[in-house]
Amino acid sequence: MVFSSTVFLFIFLPITYIFYLVCNNLKIRNIILIVSSLVFYAYGEPIAVILMIISIIANYFFGLGMTGKFKKTILTVSIFFNIAMLYVFKYLSFSISLFDGITGLGVPVPLIDLPVGISFFTFQAMSYVIDVYKQPELKEKNILNIFLYISLFPQLIAGPIVKFSDIASQINKREITVEKTASGLRRFICGLSKKVLIANFVAQIADAAFDNPSANMSSPALWIGAAAYMLQIFFDFSGYSDMAIGLGKMFGFEFRENFNYPFGADSMQDFWRKWNISVSTWFKEYVYIPLGGNRKGKIRTSVNKCIVFFLTGLWHGANLTFVVWGIIHGLFLLLEQYGIIFFVKKKQLLSKIVSHIYVLLVVMFAFIFFRADNLGSAVSYIGGMFTNFLTDSTLSSKVYSLAFTPYTVIIAVFAVIFSLPVIPKLDELLKKKKKSPAGEYIGSAVTLVLFALCVMNLYSSTYNPFIYFRF
């Protein structure tokens, strides 16, 4: 089940929320959320929900046993268990295929369906056990609280990854207010609009460019397709994060921000402070710092960053394309660190403009590997962007017909507004001027219009993919 579906919007969410509101007992409310979350996950993954339940129970007992002289052994076993589970269901087939390609032995490749969201709920489970190892006071004796923490449906499928220490107090003490509910609804609809009105539209342009041989596409069409995919993945994932944060507020939870306008970054380091913050923070706290961080000299720091970005790429998918995507980001971070890309630290206006363009280009070219089926396709696509200026075909005209319409212009305007910190600045300006009730009414009206447009779009179109569901 996805948030941007009529089943979720008009059946699952209203029923869950009504039951939640009717009951005033927090413990029963938590049970309602647990049951609802399991139903939410089982709707699309009826078998995989058993795997998630096993993960929850196992990590609950790992955390419970984190005492005395055996705590380090238990931590080691828990990490091995979680990584082994992730490896079997996500990377085993990929590893065997890679092994066959290198050795030519032809070992049979098992067909294993990837459980939706396994990367996210496994990382949350691991963070709980590791945090309990570091801070024994976080140990949770009530297994239902661990069930709620890991399975909570707003962030179950595609994050943001929530640390137990950030949410532990909210599990046992939170409240619902009219203001919080209204704020949550607005945030949810904002995310839904990003997903349905922008991401779904530009996704069609990206598909028209990427789903055909790049040799048959003209260079302008390939550039348009690459830019469209960059917008698609941002509005797809940040839209989902907005919806998750909004839903959390509706049920009394406060989740941390997961995106902070990364396309406004002026360096790759700045980009990773703003892009998928929960995942980058997870790797920083549980991989980079334990490896030594930046405390053991420049060479060790560089090695640690390479390891982190290799794993970050691999975490996103069982394909060498994702690994290369991670390596590209790590490489440019190192080039900045050693001052080879020198203009990112300059404060002059020209340097800032050049820095913004540089970041967008690196991100766009890296995402070509993210989107491509294999390394050869990615290299061919990038090559075509610089060599296919004389190529023309009906395939290219499909990209142009989608990209050059009045609706596309409108979408482009909203894409710029939503991808740069324009709205927060306007909101801050309005707050300084003590926003009037009329402004509140206008804001509510705009929210309702956006929701109506989303619903009409969902009913009129069956095209509604979520990129991060395959991770």
C-alpha positions, 0 to 999 in steps of 0.5 A: 500500500502506498500513501498516494493511493485511493485505498490509503487515502479513503479507506485505511487512513480514515478508519485507522484515525477514527479508531485512534481518536475514539480511544483515549487510552495511550496503550490501546492507541499504540496497539491500534497503530501496531495492528494498523501498521501490520495490516498496512505492510501485509496489504502488499507484502503478506509473506514478508510481514512475517520476516519483519515480525521475526526481525522485531522479536529477535532485536527485542531480545538482543536489546533485552540481553544487553547486560553484563560481560556478554553484551559485546557478544550479543551486539556482535550476534545482533549485527551479524543477524541483521546484516545476514537477513538483509544480505540473503533477501537483498544481495544473495542473488546479486552476489551469485550473479556477480560471482558467475560473471567473474568465474563463469561457473554458472552457479544457479541464481536463486529467485528471491523477492525483495521485501519492501522496506527491508533496508529501512526497518533493518537499519532501525532495528540495528540502531536500537540494539547499538544504542542500547549497547551504548546507553543501557537506559534506553533498553525497552522491556515492553515488546509492544513498544519495539513493535511500534517503533519499527513497524509504525506505518508512516515511516515503515516503507521508505523512512525516514529512519528514526532512532529509538532515542528520538522517539522513545519518550513519544511512544509513552507520552504524546498528545493530539491537538487541533493545531498539530493535526492541521499542521500534519494534514498540510504537510501530508498534502504538500508531500502528496502534491510533490509526489502526484503532481510533480514526480509522477509527471516528470517520471514519464519524461524520464522513462521516455528517455531512459527506457529506450536505447540511448543511441537512438535518442538525441542529445537534448532529449537525453539531457532533458531525461536526466534532468527529469529523473533528478527532479523525479527522485527528489520529489518522489522521496522528499514527497514521501518524507513529507507525507511520513512526517505529516502522518506522524504529527497527526498521530502525535509523533515528531519525526526529524526532517529528512530533506533540507532543500539539497538542490540549493547546496553549494558543495557536495558536502553541503548536499549530503547535509541536506539530502536523505538526512536520516540515512546519511546520519545513520551511516555517519553515527554507526559506520563512519565514527566507529571507523575512526571518523576524521580523528586519525589523520587525512588518509584514514579519513579519506578511507573512511569516507570511501567505505561509507559512500561505497556502503551507502551506494550498496545500501540503495540497491543490489547493483553495481550502478548504485555502488558507482553512484555512491563512489562518485559522491565520495570522490567529489567529497574528497576532491573538495576536502583536498581543495582540488575543487577550490571554488566551493569555499569562495564567498564571491557571487560568481563562485557561489553560482559556479558552485551551485551549477557544479553540484547540480551537474554532479548530482544529475550525472551520478543519478544516471547511474542510479537510474540505469539498468547496468553500467554499460547503459549508464556510460552509453547514456552519458556518452550520447548526451555529448555526441548525439546532437545530429540524432533524431527519431520518434523516440526523441520526439516523445520526450519533446512532446512531454517536455514542451507543453504549457503544463510542463512550464507550470510544473517547472515553476512549482518544481523550482519553488518546492526544490529551493527554500522559497516557501520557508522564507515566505512563511518566515516573512509572514510570521514577522508580519503576524499572519492574519486570519485571512492568510490562514484561510487562503493557506487552507484553501490552497491546501484543499485545492492541491488535495483535490488536484491530487485526487483527480490525478490519481483517479485519472491515471494508473501511473504511480511509482515509488522509486524508494520502494525497491530499496 
